[in-house]
């Protein structure tokens, strides 16, 4: 299997493709571009957009899980899409949350390891800043609180009963 195909399947890219993989001694830089035939999504409402407005001038970098023993970085120049609902917005990138500098895979791994280790040890393990780890943990806790399921109430118990004058 080609390395580009492996990375595309790992990141679950449907509207994007891996164009180039640059390997150095310290890191692996993966360049991504969009497929011209696929529709991009709005980053606000996640609706598919038929027209692409323009391309952002600066290239963004996201930190990903390490490949072998090297740090991996995803490089992509996001497009601005013309959303029928929201107007002109930046496209939704499938590998990261909006405004995040790390991918979803790395954030998930950091959150899982942070259950057992402290934030500082987790930051050292992944070679991240401790503030980044703290932000990832905050997001994971907020997601868990938003999506937790509460079981229905079946029994109501009464602890004490008072039946004197003035008690209700």
ABEGO torsion letter per residue (X at the ends): XBAAAAAAAAAGBAABBBABBBBBAABBBBBBBBBAABBBBBAAAGBBBABBABBBABBBBBBBBBBEABBBBBBBBBBBBBBAAAEBBBBBBAABBBGBABBAAAAAAAAAAAAABBAAAAAAAAGBBAAAAAAAAAAAAAAAAAABBBBBBABBBBABBBBBBGBX
